Amino acid sequence: MNFFEHQDRAKRKTLQLVVLFILGVISLILTLTLAVGAFLYFQQGSAGATGQGQSLPPVSQVLSTEQLPLLAGIALAVCAVVLLGSLFRRMQLGSGGHTVAEALGGRLLNTATRDANEKRILNVVEEMALASGIAVPPVYLLDDDSINAFAAGFNPQDAVIGITRGAIELLSRDELQGVIAHEFSHILHGDMRLNIRLISWLYGILLLGLIGRFLLSSLRFRRVRSSRNDKSAAVMMLLGVGLLIVGYAGSFFGNLIKAAVSRQREFLADASAVQYTRNPLGIAGALKKIGGHYAGSSLNAPGANEFSHMYFGSSGSSGLTSLLATHPPLEERIKRVDPGWKGDLPQPERMTQEPIQEPTDSGDRKASALAAMAMAASSVNAQQAAQHSIAAMGDPDAAHLAYATICLKHWMINYRPPHTNLSRPGL
């Protein structure tokens, strides 16, 4: 697999989709501004024409110089609504990766755990942190039988790794390395930050629809008190319908683009996992086991679908599977990293792990006893040598004096200061 080529392709498509998303937001704001401006203009023109017996003003007058202040005010109001809604949603989602992990029922793993599977995943996370060049994030364990993992957080400083118990019990070490390397790619390439920004802007667009819905619902109480000649109810109804259509339609098509962006980032993360591990069979094996596992990658935690774009595998089918899916089809992901795949999806079996405990059988006890005896003997010998050296201090023998004479001659010849006299007896 040429992972650099796959990474470049995914990055190019992501950039195209993000630009398309931005252009869509701008066109949505302009369309809504022109629609509201035209409605208000013709509403005023209709009232004037009815009172004076004149015809309605032409359509070209909507963009006249006199209407520019009105259109600018409407555009600013729409931008303010979208911007404030986006900032509010971003503050909710940018509180740190631990918030997402705890919302899914994750438990922070202790680095001093005695569980072999938990220790193994902690070691794998440390290895992939070294391979990707970022700090080791906290690891959360989800008590779920499915095979899945996620990376959450707004930046590498507050990022966390989450993984299900099914993954650490059913995947081999190579497969775990592929999964964790995939999640580190999301952290390193800023995918979490990109997703949060897209979700925030979509919430701002959806807020327009919510305002339109509020205006329509308020008409039930307004009709009772309105007079027959009061046309403000009709204005509110048309404005509410327009905001409702634009808000929900814009949110729907924005979600289509966001899902397409998420799918490209999954391809990028798969290619990066191969780069970090240099082992395409690791991540390919994990994807195959997801396909053969009875629980797949579906999470049972409450609100799991809200964070579906963060997972290693899809958490479940969406309304329009191919259009709104946050992950590419499993078969396509496997073929990209393992072109020679024949379509087999093995049913995973639990990995046999020896528990971390003290030796129990006679052989281990004997080996431990011999090692302890050797350490004790070396300790006794070292202690005796130290005592002998201490006793000899201040009472040198002939060997000590001869060695000292040799050392002094060597120093005087090689490191003597200027004008040193070497003709003294004994030197």
N, C-alpha and C positions, 0 to 999 in steps of 0.2 A: 504494500500500500504506500503510495506517495502522499504522505500526510501533509507535506507543505502545499502541494497542489490542491488538496481538498480544503485546507484551511483558507487559502487565497480565494477559492471559489465561494466558500461560505461567507467570507468577509465582504466580497463584492456584492453578493445578493442581499446581505443584510443592509449594506449601505443604500442600495437601490430601494429597498422596502422602507427604510427609515425616511429617506427623502420623499417617497411617495406618501408616507404617513403625514409628514409635515405639510406637504402641498395639499393633502386632503383637509387638514385642519384649517389652513388658510382659506381654501375655496369654500369650506363650510361657513366660516365666519362672514366672508364676502356675500355668499348667497343669502344667508339669513339677514344681513344688513340691508341688501337691496330689496328683499321681500318685505321686510318690515317698513322700510322707507317708502316703497311703492304703495303699500297698504295705507299708511298714514297720509301720504300725499293725495291719493285718490279719495280717501275719506274726507279730507278737507275740501278737495275740489268738488266732490259730490254735494257736500253741504252748501258750498257757494253756488253751484249751478242750480240747485233746487230753489234757492231763495231768489235768484236773479233771472231764472229761466234760460240759462246758458248751458252749452254742452260741456262734457267732461274735458279736462285738459289732455293734451297728447302725451303719449308714453315718453317721448324724448325729454319732457320737462322734469322727469324724475331725477335725471342727472344734471340738471341745470345748476348754475352757480348759486342760486338761492337755496337749493336743496343740499348743498355740500355740508353746511354746519349740522343739519339734521342727520345726514348719513354718517358723518364723523362721530357724532354723539352716540348713535346706535352701535357703530362698530366698536367704540370704546367700551360701551356697556356690555356688549357680548364678550369682548376680550377679557374684561374684568371678571365676568362670571366664570369663564373657562379657567382663567388664571387662578382665581381664588379657590375654585373647586380642586384644581390640580395641586395647589400648595397644601390644602387641607388633607388630601389623600396621601400626599408624599410624607407629611408629618406622621400620619398614622403608620405607614409602611416602613419608614426610615428609622425606627426605634432600635434596630439591632437584630442580628440573626437569632439570638437566643429567644426573642419574642415568638418567632415563627416556630422554633423547635418546641418550646413549651406549650404553644397553642395546639400542636399536634400530639401532645402527650409524651414528649421526649424526656429522657432522663440523662443528666450529665454523667459521663463515665469518669470514674476515679482513675487517675493514672497509676495508682497502687493496687488496682483490682487483682484478685486471685483467680478470676475466671479466665480460662485459656482463650476462649473465643474473643472476649472483650480485650484481652491483652494483645491478641493478634491484630485486631483492627486498629488499636492505638499505635502499634508498631508500623502498620501499613500507612497510616496517616502521616507519621513522622517521615517515613521514606519518601512519600510523594511530595511532602512539603520541601524536602531537600531537592528533589528532582525539579520542582517547579520554581524554586527560589523564593518562596514566601514563608511567613511565620506559620508555626503549627497552630491550627485553630482548635477550639474545644470540640469534643465529639459527643453527640447526643444519640442515645439508643431508643428506638421506637419498638415497643413490644407488639410486633405485628409479624404474621407468618409470611407475608409477601416479600418479594425481593425488590428492594427499592432503596434509594438514597437521595439526598438533596444537599444543596449548599444555599445558605441564607445569610443575608447581611447586605448593607449598603456599600461597604468597602472592605478590603482585606483586614482592616483592624478590628471590625466587629463581626466578621464572618464566622459561621459555625458549620460543621459537617454533621448531618444526621443520617442514620442508617438503621434499617430494620433488623430485628433479630433473625428473621428468615434469611437475610443476606449473609450475615456473619456465620450462620450455621450451615448454609447450603453452598456457599461459594468457596472455591479454593483460594489459596493466597494470591496466585496470579490473577484470578478473576476479580478478587477484591482490589488489587492494585489497579486494574483497569477501571473499575467503578469509581474509586476514589480519585484517580487521575482525571477522569471525566469531570468530577465535581470541582477539582482544583482549577480546571480550565475555565469553568464558569466564574470562579473568583478572580483569576488572573486576567481574563479578558473583559471584566466589567459587565458580564451578562446580567447579574443581579441588579446593578444600577440601571442598566438599560431597560430591563423589564419594569422596574419601579417607575421610571419616567413615563413609559408608555401607558402603564396602568393609571398613572396620575392624570395624564392628559385625557385619557378615555373617560375618567370620572368627571373631569371638567365638562366634556361634551355631553355626557349623560345628565349632568346637572341642568342643562338647558331643557331637556325633556322633562325633568322633574319639576322645574318651574312651570312649564306649560301644563303639566298635569295638575299642579296646584291651582293655577288660574281656572282651569275647567271645573275642578271640584268646588271652587268658591262661587261659581255661578248659581249653584243650587240655593244658596242663601241670599244671593243678590236679587234673584228674580222676584222674590216675594216682596221686597221693599222697593223695587224699581218701578218707575212710572212707565206708561205705555209709550211715551214719546222719547224716553231716554234710550239712546243707541249705544251707550257705553258697554252694555252687556254683550252686544254683538261684536264690538271691537275686542273685548276681552276674550270672547269665544274664538274668534278668528286668530288672535294672537296666541292663545293657548294651544290651539290645534297646530299652528305653524311651529311653535317651539317644540311641541311634543313630537311631531314628525321629524323635524330636523335633529333633535337631540337623540332620539332612539335610533333613527336611521344612521346618523353619524356614528353612534356608539357601535352599532352592529358592523358596519363596514370597517370601522377602526379596529374592532376585535379580529376581523378577518386578516388585516395586515399584521396585527400583533402576533397572531398565531403563526403566520408565515415567518415572521422574524424569529420566533421561538424555535421553529423547526430548523431554520438555518443555523442557529446557535447550537442546537443539538448535534448537527453534523460537524460543526467546528469543534465541539468538545470531544466527540468521538475521535476525530483526527488528532487532536492534541493529546488524548490519552495514549494513543499509539506512539506519539513522539516522546512522551515522558517515560513510558515503560519499555519502549522498543519491542513490544510483544503484542501484535494484533490479536493473537488467539486468546489473550486474557479478557479483554472487553467483549470479544465475540462470544466467548464461552459464557459470560454472564448474561448476555442478551439471549443466547439460546436457552439457558436455564429458565429465564423469565417466560419464554414461550412454552416450555414444557412443564412449568410448575402449575399446580392446580389453582393457586392464588394469584399467579402472575405478578404484576406490580401494583395491584389495586390496594390502596390504603383504606382502612376502615375507620380512621380517626375522624371525629366531627370536623367539618369545615375543610376536609382534605382537598376538595376541588378548587378552593380559593387559591391555593398555592401550587396548582398542578404544573405551572410552567417551570418550577424549580426542581422537579423530580428527575431522577435518572431514567425512569420508565414512566409511561403514561399511567395516571391514577384511575383511568376509566374513560369511557366513551363520552363525547360531548354530543350536543344536539345534532350538528351537522358534522359527522365524524371526520370527513376529509378536509373540510374547510376551516373548522374551528378547532381542530386537533392541535395541541401544543407540542406534540412529538411526531416525528415521521413514522411511517409503518415499520414495525419491528423487522420485517424481512429485508426492507431496503437498508436499514442501518447495519444489519449483519453482512449483507453482500458488499457494502462499501469497505468494511474492514477485513472481510474474509471472502474474496471473490470466488474461491473454490468451494464455497458452502453448497452442500447437496440438498438442503432443505430439512435435515434432521433436527428435531427438537427433543433432546434427552430429558427424561424426568429426573430432576435433581435428587440426590440423596444427602443426608446429613453427614458432614465431615466428621471423621473420628478424631477427637482431640484428647490428648492425655491431660488430665487435670493437673494444675500446678499444686503440688503437695510434697510433703516430706517422704523420703524413701520408706517403703513398707516391707518389701520382701527380704529374704535372708541374703541374697546376693548384694542388693543395694546396701543393706546394713553392714555387711562385711567390707564392702568397698569404702563406705563412709568411715568405718572404724580404722581401716588401714591408713586412709588419708589423714585422719585425726592423729594417729600414732606418729606418722611421718612428720607432720607439722609440729607435734610436741617434741620429737627428737631434735629437729632442727632448731627449735626454740631453746632447748637445753644447751646444745652446742654453742649457739650464739651467746647465751648467757655466760657460759664458762669462759669463752674467749674474751668477753668484755671484762670479766672479773680478773683474768690473768693480766690484761693490759693495764688495768687500774693499779694492780699490785706492783707492776714493774716501773711505774712512774717514779722518777727521782733516783733510780738505781740502775743505770744502763750497764750492760755487759759489753764484752769486746766486740761482738757483732754489731751492736748499736753504734759504738764509737767509730768503727770502720766505715759503716754506711754513712754516718754524719760527715766524716772526713771527705768521702767521695763527693757528696752533695755540695759541700762547701767549695771544693776545688772547681767543680763545674760552674758554680755561680760566679766565682771570682774571675774565671777565664771569660765567660760569655756575657756577664752582666756587671763587671766590676766598674766602679766609678773612676773618673780620671785620677792619675797619679797614685794609684793603689800599689803598695809594695807587696810583691809576691815572693820575696826572697826570704821571708821569715822561716825559721826551722819548722819542719813538719808540713810545710806547704809546697 
